[in-house]
Structures are given as C-alpha cells and as structure tokens.
Amino acid sequence: MLKRGPIIALAGVALIIGAFLVAHSVLPSIEPSISSGGFLSIMEDMFDYVSEDTQIFPGESTSFSFTTSKGEVPLMWGLQIIDYQQGDRVSILVSNIFGDNLRRFETQEPIFFNIFQISEADTYSFTVQNLGSRSIAVFMMISEDPENSEAMLDPDSPILQVMIPLAVSGILLIIGMIILVVGIILIIIDWRKGKSESRYV
C-alpha cells in the first residue's frame, strides 16, 4: 500500500509527458504558418473573408466590409497588425449599412478577436483607425456563423488537424496534473502514517 502514491504520481507524470509529446507532434505543421504569416494564417480556412494587407498611416483609417447572408448567427472577426511594434494602437468601429455604430474597440495587441450576435442579414463595416505614431499594415478576417463553417465540419481541414491534437494534449495535461497531485498527497499521507506506526514498534 505504501507504493500506491509513487505509482499514481508516476502515472500522472506519464500523462503530462504524453500531453507534451502530442502538442509537439503538431508543432512542425504550425511553425511554417507562423513564420510565413502570423497566427491568423493558421485559421484562414475558418473565415469567409480575408483581406489583403492594408497600410494605414498615423491618424488615418480604412474600412473593411462584409455582407452576411442570414441573421441570428454569430459574426466572428479578427485583426492582425503585421510587423507589430510596441506602441502600435488601433481603434475598430463596427457599423451597419445604415451607418449605425454598433461597437467600438481599441487595442494595443498585435492580434485582436471579437465575436458578436447579428440579428439580421446586413452589410457590416469595420473601420480601423491607426492611433499610433507610425504607419502600420493590417489585415482583417471575418466569418459568418463560424461554428458551422466548412473548416469546422470537414475532418480533413487544416484547422481541425491542429485543434484536435492540441485539445487532446490539453485534456491529458489537466488529467496528468490532477493525478500527479493525488499521488503526491497519497505519498505524504502514507509517509505520515508509516512514521506514526513506527513510534509504536
């Protein structure tokens, strides 16, 4: 019985190692995408619209438009600042075809995601303003109803080939850490129990 703690702890360590091995197995497929176009390039298949790289001078703005085909679905969009530098900052104003301002965001991060529910089919504009002191290049990605996109339904899509192993890796890591903690607790309990019993021998 005194060996149960180490055995359980070793099982937890094995699961943690397995989690890192699974994650490492997908890194070769992720690395070229990151080096060639940033994190969002891995997810391009999820989006219905991907803009060209667009340069924005300080204080100026540019707009990206997207027309949805149905309502009562989520609309997901992402913006990446290419060659991001500290101090880069943008605002994004989301409006509809009637000019109604729906949402406004500011970010100083190289990548920004947002998702919101649309009530009806409409044309949405995303006006990006450069609030920084230097010229920047950005590109926008927009997806209507991303949960039902072809990328999420096709088992052979690149995004699922990356996401599924990473999800499995995350689950193994969590389970492994829990088992490791349980094993350590049992080791401490058994050690204290053995120590107390030795006093009466």
DADATA-V468769 format. One record per residue. N is the residue number from 1. RES is the residue in one letter. PHI is phi as a letter, one per 30 degrees, with the letter a starting at -180 (NA if undefined). D_CENTER is the distance of its C-alpha to the mean C-alpha in Angstrom with 2 decimals. Layout:
n=N res=RES phi=PHI d_center=D_CENTER
n=N res=RES phi=PHI d_center=D_CENTER
//
This chain:
n=1 res=M phi=NA d_center=43.30
n=2 res=L phi=d d_center=42.72
n=3 res=K phi=c d_center=40.50
n=4 res=R phi=d d_center=38.03
n=5 res=G phi=d d_center=35.84
n=6 res=P phi=e d_center=35.43
n=7 res=I phi=d d_center=34.86
n=8 res=I phi=d d_center=32.08
n=9 res=A phi=d d_center=30.52
n=10 res=L phi=d d_center=30.73
n=11 res=A phi=d d_center=29.07
n=12 res=G phi=d d_center=26.11
n=13 res=V phi=d d_center=26.02
n=14 res=A phi=d d_center=26.22
n=15 res=L phi=d d_center=23.18
n=16 res=I phi=d d_center=21.17
n=17 res=I phi=d d_center=22.47
n=18 res=G phi=d d_center=21.65
n=19 res=A phi=d d_center=17.98
n=20 res=F phi=d d_center=17.85
n=21 res=L phi=d d_center=19.90
n=22 res=V phi=d d_center=17.64
n=23 res=A phi=d d_center=14.58
n=24 res=H phi=d d_center=17.07
n=25 res=S phi=d d_center=18.24
n=26 res=V phi=c d_center=15.20
n=27 res=L phi=d d_center=15.00
n=28 res=P phi=e d_center=17.92
n=29 res=S phi=d d_center=16.28
n=30 res=I phi=d d_center=13.12
n=31 res=E phi=e d_center=15.34
n=32 res=P phi=d d_center=17.48
n=33 res=S phi=d d_center=14.75
n=34 res=I phi=d d_center=13.42
n=35 res=S phi=d d_center=17.08
n=36 res=S phi=c d_center=18.18
n=37 res=G phi=a d_center=15.82
n=38 res=G phi=j d_center=12.68
n=39 res=F phi=d d_center=9.03
n=40 res=L phi=d d_center=9.44
n=41 res=S phi=d d_center=12.41
n=42 res=I phi=d d_center=10.72
n=43 res=M phi=c d_center=9.66
n=44 res=E phi=e d_center=13.09
n=45 res=D phi=d d_center=14.57
n=46 res=M phi=d d_center=12.57
n=47 res=F phi=c d_center=14.31
n=48 res=D phi=d d_center=18.01
n=49 res=Y phi=b d_center=18.62
n=50 res=V phi=b d_center=17.69
n=51 res=S phi=d d_center=19.99
n=52 res=E phi=d d_center=21.93
n=53 res=D phi=d d_center=21.44
n=54 res=T phi=b d_center=23.37
n=55 res=Q phi=d d_center=25.18
n=56 res=I phi=b d_center=25.78
n=57 res=F phi=d d_center=28.58
n=58 res=P phi=e d_center=28.73
n=59 res=G phi=i d_center=29.57
n=60 res=E phi=c d_center=29.16
n=61 res=S phi=b d_center=26.75
n=62 res=T phi=b d_center=25.79
n=63 res=S phi=c d_center=24.73
n=64 res=F phi=b d_center=22.63
n=65 res=S phi=c d_center=23.79
n=66 res=F phi=b d_center=22.60
n=67 res=T phi=c d_center=24.87
n=68 res=T phi=d d_center=23.72
n=69 res=S phi=c d_center=25.92
n=70 res=K phi=a d_center=25.74
n=71 res=G phi=c d_center=25.24
n=72 res=E phi=h d_center=23.81
n=73 res=V phi=b d_center=20.39
n=74 res=P phi=d d_center=16.97
n=75 res=L phi=c d_center=16.27
n=76 res=M phi=c d_center=12.78
n=77 res=W phi=b d_center=12.77
n=78 res=G phi=b d_center=11.12
n=79 res=L phi=b d_center=13.23
n=80 res=Q phi=b d_center=13.33
n=81 res=I phi=c d_center=16.33
n=82 res=I phi=d d_center=17.70
n=83 res=D phi=h d_center=19.46
n=84 res=Y phi=e d_center=18.25
n=85 res=Q phi=b d_center=20.86
n=86 res=Q phi=e d_center=21.37
n=87 res=G phi=j d_center=22.90
n=88 res=D phi=d d_center=21.21
n=89 res=R phi=a d_center=20.68
n=90 res=V phi=b d_center=20.40
n=91 res=S phi=c d_center=21.00
n=92 res=I phi=b d_center=19.93
n=93 res=L phi=c d_center=22.50
n=94 res=V phi=c d_center=21.91
n=95 res=S phi=b d_center=25.25
n=96 res=N phi=c d_center=26.93
n=97 res=I phi=d d_center=29.85
n=98 res=F phi=d d_center=32.35
n=99 res=G phi=i d_center=30.99
n=100 res=D phi=d d_center=29.76
n=101 res=N phi=d d_center=27.10
n=102 res=L phi=c d_center=24.40
n=103 res=R phi=a d_center=21.80
n=104 res=R phi=b d_center=21.53
n=105 res=F phi=b d_center=18.78
n=106 res=E phi=b d_center=19.09
n=107 res=T phi=b d_center=16.61
n=108 res=Q phi=c d_center=17.32
n=109 res=E phi=c d_center=13.88
n=110 res=P phi=d d_center=13.38
n=111 res=I phi=b d_center=10.30
n=112 res=F phi=b d_center=10.39
n=113 res=F phi=c d_center=9.03
n=114 res=N phi=a d_center=11.42
n=115 res=I phi=b d_center=12.82
n=116 res=F phi=b d_center=16.45
n=117 res=Q phi=d d_center=19.25
n=118 res=I phi=c d_center=21.99
n=119 res=S phi=d d_center=25.50
n=120 res=E phi=a d_center=27.12
n=121 res=A phi=d d_center=26.95
n=122 res=D phi=a d_center=27.14
n=123 res=T phi=c d_center=26.39
n=124 res=Y phi=c d_center=23.76
n=125 res=S phi=c d_center=23.87
n=126 res=F phi=c d_center=21.26
n=127 res=T phi=c d_center=23.42
n=128 res=V phi=c d_center=21.84
n=129 res=Q phi=c d_center=24.22
n=130 res=N phi=d d_center=24.29
n=131 res=L phi=c d_center=25.18
n=132 res=G phi=d d_center=25.35
n=133 res=S phi=c d_center=28.41
n=134 res=R phi=b d_center=27.60
n=135 res=S phi=d d_center=26.76
n=136 res=I phi=b d_center=23.17
n=137 res=A phi=c d_center=21.70
n=138 res=V phi=b d_center=18.75
n=139 res=F phi=b d_center=17.42
n=140 res=M phi=c d_center=16.11
n=141 res=M phi=b d_center=14.36
n=142 res=I phi=b d_center=15.34
n=143 res=S phi=b d_center=15.19
n=144 res=E phi=c d_center=17.71
n=145 res=D phi=h d_center=17.10
n=146 res=P phi=d d_center=13.83
n=147 res=E phi=d d_center=14.43
n=148 res=N phi=c d_center=17.65
n=149 res=S phi=d d_center=16.82
n=150 res=E phi=e d_center=18.48
n=151 res=A phi=d d_center=15.35
n=152 res=M phi=d d_center=14.54
n=153 res=L phi=c d_center=18.27
n=154 res=D phi=d d_center=19.29
n=155 res=P phi=d d_center=19.01
n=156 res=D phi=c d_center=19.65
n=157 res=S phi=d d_center=16.84
n=158 res=P phi=e d_center=14.89
n=159 res=I phi=d d_center=11.44
n=160 res=L phi=d d_center=12.93
n=161 res=Q phi=d d_center=14.66
n=162 res=V phi=c d_center=11.54
n=163 res=M phi=d d_center=9.60
n=164 res=I phi=d d_center=12.93
n=165 res=P phi=d d_center=14.01
n=166 res=L phi=d d_center=10.91
n=167 res=A phi=d d_center=11.37
n=168 res=V phi=d d_center=15.04
n=169 res=S phi=d d_center=14.62
n=170 res=G phi=d d_center=12.93
n=171 res=I phi=d d_center=15.78
n=172 res=L phi=d d_center=18.37
n=173 res=L phi=d d_center=17.37
n=174 res=I phi=d d_center=17.75
n=175 res=I phi=d d_center=20.97
n=176 res=G phi=d d_center=22.27
n=177 res=M phi=d d_center=21.96
n=178 res=I phi=d d_center=23.72
n=179 res=I phi=d d_center=26.43
n=180 res=L phi=d d_center=26.90
n=181 res=V phi=d d_center=27.48
n=182 res=V phi=d d_center=29.88
n=183 res=G phi=d d_center=31.69
n=184 res=I phi=d d_center=32.14
n=185 res=I phi=d d_center=33.49
n=186 res=L phi=d d_center=35.89
n=187 res=I phi=d d_center=37.04
n=188 res=I phi=d d_center=37.90
n=189 res=I phi=d d_center=39.64
n=190 res=D phi=d d_center=41.63
n=191 res=W phi=d d_center=42.57
n=192 res=R phi=d d_center=43.88
n=193 res=K phi=d d_center=45.65
n=194 res=G phi=d d_center=47.29
n=195 res=K phi=d d_center=48.30
n=196 res=S phi=d d_center=49.93
n=197 res=E phi=d d_center=51.75
n=198 res=S phi=d d_center=53.12
n=199 res=R phi=d d_center=54.92
n=200 res=Y phi=c d_center=57.10
n=201 res=V phi=d d_center=58.01
//
